[in-house]
């Protein structure tokens, strides 16, 4: 497979020192959580920039460059069809989930990408287990699937608003420590199952500060083109900020693992958040060490015949 483009791209060599990219890729490890036993959300700053001195124009430049590599890696994933990639995006309102999907996945082959947005469950979905609709939306082999919100809503929103559990047709005690541990266990089992089937799972928590969320919500009110994004529910849920932070802390602690890691993305700077997300995706896909699949032996055996047949055709 082609050598990592960013190291060999002449324009990049001329305009940006390669060491900056190397440092950035190394910084990504500091955002990854593979063992939740010592995880503390308070140690992750929403305005973190890796202490690299990158500016917005640096991020825009790098994002443009790495998108080309993502296209190549996606093509390899699609061609081999031995793995799939599930990207889970979670975060508070205005954390940037929609924008991340738009900017990170722009330019990739849409045939190999699916996006599922999990809104309030329907009556049919409520009549099934909470993971029923999730498993059905998991990406097929060779594809990238993005979950805009996910199964984690059922240990986030329902934990902050436990009265919602009454709609789920559940038996037994609700909203107890045992109940939530059972849900975490179910999530861990599903993600382990997906991993064993060849689905690589990456979960991103877009970590935005309360101050930055306020600024973005005000922009939705003040800028006419953004008003369609605003909902009164955004303000209602903002009142439960601290409870949501506790719920994210518990969920990440309980479900982070080497086969389904969490990445706590500093999201106060949109450009930096998108760079962290796409950088993580690229590193994950590169770790699959995929190459173009070999053609059918018959193609190699009769390649001259096939070529001659096509050349004899009249246009």
Secondary structure, 3 states (H helix, E strand, C coil): CCCCHHHHCHHHHHHCCHHHHHHHHHHHHHHEECCHHHCCHHHCCCCCCCCCCCCHHHHHHHHHHHHHHHHHHHHHHHHHCCCEEEEEEEECCCCCHHHHHHHHHCCCCHHHEEEEECCCCCHHHHCCCCCHHHHHCCCCCCCEEEEECCHHHHHCHHHHCHHHHHHCCCCCCCCCHHHHHHHHHHHHHHHHHHHHCCEEEEEEEEECCHHHHHHHHHHHHHCHHHHHHCCHHHHHHHCCHHHHHHHHHHHHHHHCECCEEEEEEECCCHHHHHHHHHHHHHHHHHCCCCCCCCCCHHHHHCHHHHHHHHHHCCC
